[in-house]
């Protein structure tokens, strides 16, 4: 065998780490929190006599709250790829 030592170096792929700006994260977490409040209040209205939301308990509050929560998490940067 030859006298040269060949050392194989494994290459480590490092992706670009993307972080959102502070206003985006504040808006995202605020939207997420507000949507959770709407979902919980809507759920409470379903099982009690409470009337807080305009029109009372509605499927649209539940659906809108879920969509807003997903958008809020996306804007906060939770769903961004880390690698």
C-alpha positions, -999 to +999 in steps of 0.1 A: +000+000+000+011+035-005+025+057+023+000+085+019-028+085+044-061+095+029-085+108+054-121+111+042-138+141+055-176+139+057-192+171+046-219+185+068-246+204+050-256+234+070-288+251+058-295+287+061-312+294+094-341+317+089-356+337+117-385+361+113-383+397+124-395+408+158-427+425+145-436+394+126-431+372+157-451+396+179-479+397+154-479+359+150-480+351+187-506+378+193-528+363+165-523+328+179-533+339+214-563+358+202-575+329+181-571+306+211-593+330+232-620+330+204-619+292+203-622+288+240-650+314+243-669+298+215-666+264+232-678+279+265-708+295+247-718+261+233-723+246+268-735+276+287-758+306+285-729+330+280-733+354+250-700+371+243-694+366+206-717+384+182-743+358+170-734+334+197-718+300+192-710+293+156-690+269+135-674+298+117-658+311+150-643+276+154-631+274+118-618+309+117-600+304+151-582+273+138-572+291+105-560+322+125-541+300+149-523+283+120-515+316+104-503+330+137-479+301+142-466+305+107-460+342+112-443+336+145-418+313+127-428+281+144-434+263+111-402+275+094-377+249+084-347+249+108-323+230+085 
